[in-house]
Amino acid sequence: MILMACTQTTFAQKVVLHLSNQQKTEYSLLQVDSITFKEVPTGSDIIIINDLWDVIQYYSAFYKMKEYIEEQKPGILFYNKDYLPQKGGQNWDMALKCFNAQINEGDSAYTIMALNFEAWDKAKRKLAPLYRYANKYEDRVEGEKYGFPNTRTIEDPDSLANLSIGMDMTCPLIFNRNEQPEDKSYMVSTHGDTLRGDAAAWIMDIPHHTPSCGANKGYCYEVRNWAMPKEWYFPDVEVEVDDEAFYGKESFTHYLVGEDSRKIDFDINKFSDIADKYGRVGRNDFYWLAPIVTRTPNVEIKLTNNVMSGKYDIYAVMVPWWYTRLDEEGFADSIRNKPAFADSISASTKMCFTAQLHYNNNATNGKDVTSKKTPVIEYDGTKVDTIKIFEDFEFPYSYKNLRYSYPTLQISGATKGSGSGETSVKKGFKFGLCIDRLILKSKEE
């Protein structure tokens, strides 16, 4: 069958996307022209559409996406562990093989939301500020292992930025329709990104037109207006504080906590009434940073390599100290049955801390710089409290797609051992800290 491409009427769909259980965002997901194909008489100018790569390759609106795919190696562009060629097999430099790394199963049907040249340029302008890379980064992985981090040099930061931006404009928008949940509650791209809410159902239910007469069946849509929400391309970052969260735990002397420090499970079924009144903790656990006798704890927490170059409000979710005692015999019943008991406990279990960030500022020696330390931050211990530590903090350089580097946040207890200061033990402050997680809320200009 000889086919050629043409387009149908443009339409827009209002949808709701939510990437977490707490937040929904309403926006126009994609304005598309669906690509249809029809039989035409044989002629020298007719394109024979065999598979989805042919659509990208020959449909002129997709030329920028085509150029990007041809420039990249498939192991970087697509997650293709199941389709890697055998050594000495296919010519893996061919763009056809690159693109078909994820769409070469004869029994699968794929949906591709392909950006035309206008949408590609708009997306690139939107994403560029989030992918500013420095020339040098501290190797945090090596630093944690040996206690003295080396630096790594990025020879071409602009090239890394272009690669990363292009991945955001291709990988999250390719879906294997035969590997989606039956209830259509979410979709998973071939790169592992998850699209939830009505947006997923819309992509699954919309009328499609197959651009394939061969084994590689699929559906392709021209994205004319890239309008993905912030939650998709500039997501919040959450760091669960557990045993793996601390940087330099085994090798750096500034990791100072008491032997009793540990993750503490919080049984939500057993203590649901208490949690409803005083606050829940994420994943039903939190971390107790115990003091060393009368010395306050001091830890450095990894912020992961998903932090991008942009502004964040940074929060710490702190937990009342008496949550550590709920499993003690009779303690939870006292909280439930004596309304004043929790208040009396909290009055003598207040806590305080300071914080500072360690991050890349493209220093000549490649070493991370340290932000100004915050003033003493207090929390009174009456409830689980989400405390803003930094407002509008801008990371100058991105860590996205770097496996060896990430920023950190250092939290130090600030309770004074003696005297009449506002945060002294005489005022009811304790030396330890209870922390659930760190949250980096991304902010657009």
C-alpha positions as semicolon CSV with decimal commas, in nm:
position;residue;x (nm);y (nm);z (nm)
1;M;0,000;0,000;0,000
2;I;0,132;0,345;-0,090
3;L;0,044;0,613;0,161
4;M;0,098;0,982;0,209
5;A;0,046;1,207;0,508
6;C;-0,216;1,477;0,546
7;T;-0,366;1,656;0,844
8;Q;-0,705;1,694;1,002
9;T;-0,868;1,984;1,182
10;T;-0,689;2,127;1,483
11;F;-0,854;2,081;1,821
12;A;-0,769;2,145;2,185
13;Q;-0,866;1,946;2,490
14;K;-0,896;2,077;2,846
15;V;-0,767;1,815;3,089
16;V;-0,660;1,776;3,448
17;L;-0,317;1,633;3,527
18;H;-0,205;1,542;3,875
19;L;0,134;1,391;3,942
20;S;0,068;1,332;4,312
21;N;-0,229;1,253;4,531
22;Q;-0,241;1,604;4,671
23;Q;-0,230;1,835;4,372
24;K;-0,418;1,876;4,047
25;T;-0,338;2,113;3,764
26;E;-0,584;2,209;3,493
27;Y;-0,443;2,319;3,159
28;S;-0,469;2,263;2,788
29;L;-0,253;1,956;2,746
30;L;-0,177;1,948;2,377
31;Q;-0,315;2,112;2,068
32;V;-0,264;1,865;1,790
33;D;-0,339;1,782;1,433
34;S;-0,391;1,411;1,401
35;I;-0,192;1,272;1,110
36;T;-0,400;1,060;0,877
37;F;-0,288;0,859;0,579
38;K;-0,461;0,774;0,254
39;E;-0,394;0,572;-0,055
40;V;-0,272;0,773;-0,352
41;P;-0,176;0,690;-0,710
42;T;0,179;0,573;-0,767
43;G;0,419;0,853;-0,847
44;S;0,781;0,956;-0,809
45;D;0,706;1,206;-0,530
46;I;0,501;0,971;-0,315
47;I;0,637;0,874;0,028
48;I;0,589;0,512;0,130
49;I;0,514;0,512;0,503
50;N;0,646;0,189;0,653
51;D;0,678;0,276;1,021
52;L;0,674;0,557;1,274
53;W;1,027;0,666;1,196
54;D;0,920;0,735;0,839
55;V;0,658;0,975;0,970
56;I;0,920;1,169;1,166
57;Q;1,170;1,149;0,881
58;Y;0,950;1,263;0,595
59;Y;0,685;1,486;0,748
60;S;0,844;1,830;0,717
61;A;0,692;1,973;1,037
62;F;0,902;1,729;1,241
63;Y;1,241;1,819;1,098
64;K;1,385;1,949;1,426
65;M;1,285;1,636;1,614
66;K;1,434;1,432;1,328
67;E;1,765;1,620;1,352
68;Y;1,782;1,567;1,726
69;I;1,715;1,193;1,702
70;E;1,977;1,151;1,431
71;E;2,239;1,326;1,645
72;Q;2,193;1,112;1,958
73;K;2,299;0,761;2,040
74;P;1,999;0,539;2,121
75;G;2,133;0,420;2,455
76;I;2,115;0,781;2,573
77;L;1,795;0,887;2,403
78;F;1,576;0,586;2,474
79;Y;1,567;0,327;2,749
80;N;1,611;0,017;2,534
81;K;1,749;-0,258;2,753
82;D;1,531;-0,517;2,579
83;Y;1,627;-0,412;2,229
84;L;2,002;-0,366;2,235
85;P;2,158;-0,516;1,920
86;Q;2,406;-0,799;1,948
87;K;2,771;-0,708;1,905
88;G;2,850;-0,683;1,537
89;G;2,481;-0,683;1,449
90;Q;2,279;-0,391;1,314
91;N;2,433;-0,063;1,220
92;W;2,332;0,111;1,542
93;D;2,432;0,454;1,414
94;M;2,136;0,464;1,179
95;A;1,861;0,698;1,292
96;L;1,604;0,436;1,194
97;K;1,750;0,190;1,443
98;C;1,781;0,462;1,704
99;F;1,418;0,560;1,689
100;N;1,291;0,206;1,659
101;A;1,479;0,092;1,969
102;Q;1,147;0,115;2,149
103;I;0,901;0,051;1,865
104;N;1,020;-0,257;1,684
105;E;0,776;-0,509;1,827
106;G;0,533;-0,628;1,565
107;D;0,250;-0,687;1,812
108;S;0,264;-0,344;1,980
109;A;0,095;-0,017;1,898
110;Y;0,262;0,308;1,996
111;T;0,134;0,660;2,049
112;I;0,385;0,935;1,976
113;M;0,311;1,298;2,053
114;A;0,561;1,451;1,810
115;L;0,656;1,820;1,840
116;N;0,653;2,019;1,520
117;F;0,923;2,282;1,465
118;E;0,723;2,562;1,631
119;A;0,644;2,357;1,940
120;W;1,006;2,235;1,951
121;D;1,140;2,591;1,959
122;K;0,887;2,700;2,222
123;A;0,969;2,403;2,445
124;K;1,341;2,459;2,410
125;R;1,311;2,825;2,515
126;K;1,103;2,722;2,815
127;L;1,341;2,448;2,927
128;A;1,676;2,616;2,859
129;P;1,696;2,806;3,193
130;L;1,650;2,476;3,380
131;Y;1,950;2,314;3,213
132;R;2,240;2,549;3,278
133;Y;2,549;2,338;3,344
134;A;2,878;2,435;3,506
135;N;3,221;2,350;3,367
136;K;3,316;2,155;3,681
137;Y;3,130;1,954;3,944
138;E;3,233;1,787;4,266
139;D;3,221;1,411;4,240
140;R;2,997;1,349;4,539
141;V;2,991;0,972;4,488
142;E;3,368;0,949;4,508
143;G;3,377;1,204;4,787
144;E;3,143;1,004;5,005
145;K;3,344;0,690;4,943
146;Y;3,690;0,830;5,009
147;G;3,626;1,145;5,211
148;F;3,801;1,383;4,970
149;P;3,594;1,451;4,655
150;N;3,764;1,514;4,325
151;T;3,613;1,734;4,057
152;R;3,486;1,637;3,714
153;T;3,507;1,860;3,410
154;I;3,227;1,893;3,157
155;E;3,394;1,971;2,827
156;D;3,081;2,098;2,652
157;P;2,804;2,211;2,892
158;D;2,592;2,340;2,602
159;S;2,593;2,000;2,437
160;L;2,481;1,835;2,761
161;A;2,203;2,093;2,794
162;N;2,082;2,028;2,438
163;L;2,083;1,655;2,499
164;S;1,885;1,691;2,822
165;I;1,632;1,933;2,677
166;G;1,576;1,709;2,375
167;M;1,515;1,411;2,602
168;D;1,243;1,608;2,780
169;M;1,079;1,683;2,446
170;T;1,080;1,326;2,317
171;C;1,108;1,050;2,576
172;P;0,808;1,139;2,799
173;L;0,573;1,155;2,497
174;I;0,613;0,804;2,353
175;F;0,374;0,538;2,485
176;N;0,338;0,165;2,422
177;R;-0,039;0,132;2,420
178;N;-0,026;-0,240;2,493
179;E;0,156;-0,183;2,823
180;Q;-0,088;0,056;2,991
181;P;-0,329;-0,015;3,280
182;E;-0,676;-0,131;3,188
183;D;-0,845;0,136;3,397
184;K;-0,652;0,407;3,210
185;S;-0,575;0,580;3,539
186;Y;-0,222;0,659;3,423
187;M;0,017;0,604;3,136
188;V;0,382;0,506;3,137
189;S;0,611;0,626;2,862
190;T;0,877;0,404;2,707
191;H;1,130;0,593;2,919
192;G;0,947;0,526;3,245
193;D;0,777;0,865;3,295
194;T;0,427;0,848;3,442
195;L;0,136;1,057;3,319
196;R;-0,165;1,051;3,550
197;G;-0,518;1,183;3,558
198;D;-0,755;1,277;3,277
199;A;-0,465;1,357;3,047
200;A;-0,373;0,990;3,031
201;A;-0,731;0,883;2,961
202;W;-0,754;1,146;2,690
203;I;-0,448;1,018;2,506
204;M;-0,574;0,660;2,534
205;D;-0,930;0,735;2,418
206;I;-0,876;0,987;2,139
207;P;-0,946;0,860;1,786
208;H;-0,621;0,748;1,629
209;H;-0,505;0,688;1,277
210;T;-0,239;0,430;1,204
211;P;0,063;0,553;1,009
212;S;0,183;0,203;0,939
213;C;0,113;-0,065;0,684
214;G;0,397;-0,283;0,805
215;A;0,478;-0,460;1,131
216;N;0,548;-0,144;1,330
217;K;0,198;-0,022;1,410
218;G;0,155;0,311;1,579
219;Y;-0,021;0,642;1,614
220;C;0,141;0,980;1,565
221;Y;0,011;1,325;1,659
222;E;0,155;1,660;1,567
223;V;0,200;1,874;1,877
224;R;0,152;2,231;1,763
225;N;0,155;2,402;2,103
226;W;0,385;2,257;2,369
227;A;0,193;2,333;2,688
228;M;0,306;2,077;2,942
229;P;0,257;2,182;3,306
230;K;0,539;2,272;3,544
231;E;0,484;1,948;3,737
232;W;0,596;1,762;3,426
233;Y;0,916;1,941;3,324
234;F;1,014;2,126;3,648
235;P;0,883;1,900;3,927
236;D;0,909;1,946;4,300
237;V;1,180;1,741;4,469
238;E;1,110;1,540;4,784
239;V;1,387;1,378;4,987
240;E;1,283;1,113;5,235
241;V;1,517;1,120;5,534
242;D;1,624;0,764;5,606
243;D;1,949;0,574;5,657
244;E;2,055;0,637;5,295
245;A;1,987;1,011;5,298
246;F;2,303;1,130;5,475
247;Y;2,613;1,240;5,288
248;G;2,950;1,143;5,434
249;K;2,797;0,925;5,703
250;E;3,090;0,686;5,709
251;S;3,376;0,913;5,608
252;F;3,323;1,271;5,726
253;T;3,377;1,390;6,081
254;H;3,101;1,649;6,061
255;Y;2,841;1,370;6,074
256;L;2,761;1,398;6,445
257;V;2,468;1,207;6,590
258;G;2,412;0,988;6,891
259;E;2,408;0,609;6,871
260;D;2,033;0,607;6,927
261;S;1,970;0,784;6,593
262;R;1,744;0,576;6,372
263;K;1,440;0,559;6,149
264;I;1,123;0,527;6,357
265;D;0,817;0,355;6,213
266;F;0,484;0,528;6,264
267;D;0,191;0,285;6,254
268;I;-0,083;0,492;6,091
269;N;-0,347;0,226;6,160
270;K;-0,261;0,218;6,527
271;F;-0,221;0,595;6,570
272;S;-0,459;0,737;6,308
273;D;-0,650;0,948;6,561
274;I;-0,327;1,102;6,691
275;A;-0,200;1,163;6,336
276;D;-0,528;1,330;6,240
277;K;-0,490;1,572;6,531
278;Y;-0,115;1,635;6,541
279;G;0,000;1,555;6,187
280;R;0,094;1,269;5,958
281;V;0,441;1,172;5,842
282;G;0,529;1,055;5,491
283;R;0,571;0,681;5,425
284;N;0,466;0,623;5,787
285;D;0,813;0,681;5,929
286;F;1,048;0,961;6,029
287;Y;1,406;0,996;6,152
288;W;1,529;1,062;6,505
289;L;1,859;1,251;6,508
290;A;1,976;1,185;6,861
291;P;2,228;1,408;7,041
292;I;2,573;1,300;7,151
293;V;2,526;1,339;7,525
294;T;2,465;1,717;7,540
295;R;2,588;1,799;7,191
296;T;2,340;1,884;6,919
297;P;2,323;1,662;6,606
298;N;2,473;1,774;6,275
299;V;2,403;1,600;5,941
300;E;2,433;1,669;5,569
301;I;2,143;1,543;5,357
302;K;2,165;1,457;4,988
303;L;1,922;1,654;4,771
304;T;1,946;1,410;4,476
305;N;2,055;1,482;4,120
306;N;1,704;1,585;4,009
307;V;1,764;1,944;4,123
308;M;1,762;2,180;3,824
309;S;1,896;2,530;3,769
310;G;1,609;2,742;3,892
311;K;1,432;2,873;4,200
312;Y;1,294;2,667;4,485
313;D;1,133;2,722;4,820
314;I;1,295;2,465;5,049
315;Y;1,107;2,313;5,341
316;A;1,184;2,069;5,621
317;V;0,902;1,858;5,763
318;M;0,980;1,835;6,135
319;V;0,816;1,596;6,379
320;P;0,738;1,646;6,751
321;W;0,983;1,464;6,976
322;W;0,709;1,281;7,166
323;Y;0,620;1,088;6,847
324;T;0,928;0,879;6,930
325;R;0,754;0,763;7,251
326;L;0,417;0,656;7,113
327;D;0,501;0,287;7,133
328;E;0,584;0,313;7,502
329;E;0,325;0,143;7,718
330;G;0,045;0,382;7,811
331;F;0,192;0,686;7,637
332;A;-0,050;0,694;7,340
333;D;-0,347;0,646;7,573
334;S;-0,233;0,941;7,781
335;I;-0,224;1,153;7,464
336;R;-0,574;1,039;7,372
337;N;-0,737;1,064;7,713
338;K;-0,572;1,370;7,864
339;P;-0,608;1,673;7,636
340;A;-0,351;1,875;7,829
341;F;-0,092;1,598;7,833
342;A;0,046;1,657;7,483
343;D;0,073;2,030;7,552
344;S;0,261;1,970;7,873
345;I;0,501;1,732;7,697
346;S;0,553;1,976;7,409
347;A;0,634;2,261;7,645
348;S;0,948;2,078;7,751
349;T;1,044;1,926;7,415
350;K;1,093;2,223;7,186
351;M;1,366;2,198;6,924
352;C;1,569;2,432;6,704
353;F;1,819;2,411;6,421
354;T;2,011;2,602;6,155
355;A;2,061;2,503;5,792
356;Q;2,284;2,583;5,498
357;L;2,317;2,460;5,142
358;H;2,624;2,326;4,962
359;Y;2,593;2,370;4,585
360;N;2,778;2,435;4,260
361;N;2,852;2,798;4,181
362;N;3,105;2,719;3,904
363;A;3,399;2,813;4,123
364;T;3,741;2,804;3,955
365;N;3,855;2,510;4,168
366;G;3,532;2,319;4,106
367;K;3,446;2,300;4,476
368;D;3,091;2,355;4,599
369;V;3,016;2,678;4,780
370;T;2,822;2,711;5,104
371;S;2,521;2,935;5,148
372;K;2,480;3,173;5,438
373;K;2,357;2,991;5,746
374;T;1,993;3,049;5,834
375;P;1,893;3,216;6,159
376;V;1,795;2,976;6,437
377;I;1,468;2,809;6,336
378;E;1,243;2,686;6,617
379;Y;0,961;2,439;6,623
380;D;0,761;2,387;6,937
381;G;0,685;2,017;6,919
382;T;0,305;2,039;6,929
383;K;0,255;1,903;6,577
384;V;0,417;1,783;6,257
385;D;0,531;2,112;6,108
386;T;0,641;2,201;5,755
387;I;0,895;2,481;5,799
388;K;1,025;2,699;5,517
389;I;1,406;2,708;5,540
390;F;1,493;2,897;5,220
391;E;1,270;3,112;5,002
392;D;1,338;3,174;4,632
393;F;1,672;2,998;4,650
394;E;1,814;2,976;4,300
395;F;2,053;2,696;4,210
396;P;2,279;2,850;3,943
397;Y;2,351;2,515;3,776
398;S;2,157;2,199;3,704
399;Y;2,229;1,849;3,835
400;K;1,977;1,672;3,611
401;N;2,126;1,367;3,436
402;L;2,450;1,385;3,641
403;R;2,501;1,058;3,824
404;Y;2,797;1,170;4,032
405;S;2,694;1,509;4,167
406;Y;2,413;1,664;4,370
407;P;2,366;1,950;4,618
408;T;2,331;1,888;4,991
409;L;2,163;2,059;5,285
410;Q;2,330;2,064;5,624
411;I;2,107;2,072;5,932
412;S;2,258;2,139;6,273
413;G;2,081;2,147;6,606
414;A;2,100;2,490;6,770
415;T;1,999;2,419;7,129
416;K;2,230;2,579;7,385
417;G;2,347;2,371;7,676
418;S;2,322;2,636;7,944
419;G;2,237;2,996;8,011
420;S;1,911;3,180;7,972
421;G;1,912;3,217;7,594
422;E;1,592;3,179;7,397
423;T;1,695;2,831;7,273
424;S;1,858;2,692;7,587
425;V;1,765;2,373;7,769
426;K;1,637;2,592;8,052
427;K;1,370;2,715;7,812
428;G;1,257;2,358;7,737
429;F;1,463;2,294;7,424
430;K;1,610;1,950;7,357
431;F;1,936;1,862;7,184
432;G;1,791;1,617;6,931
433;L;1,586;1,664;6,613
434;C;1,304;1,467;6,450
435;I;1,275;1,506;6,074
436;D;1,050;1,343;5,817
437;R;1,159;1,485;5,479
438;L;1,286;1,779;5,280
439;I;1,070;1,935;5,007
440;L;1,195;2,158;4,728
441;K;0,898;2,339;4,572
442;S;0,992;2,452;4,223
443;K;0,904;2,807;4,121
444;E;0,871;2,958;3,776
445;E;0,960;3,316;3,693
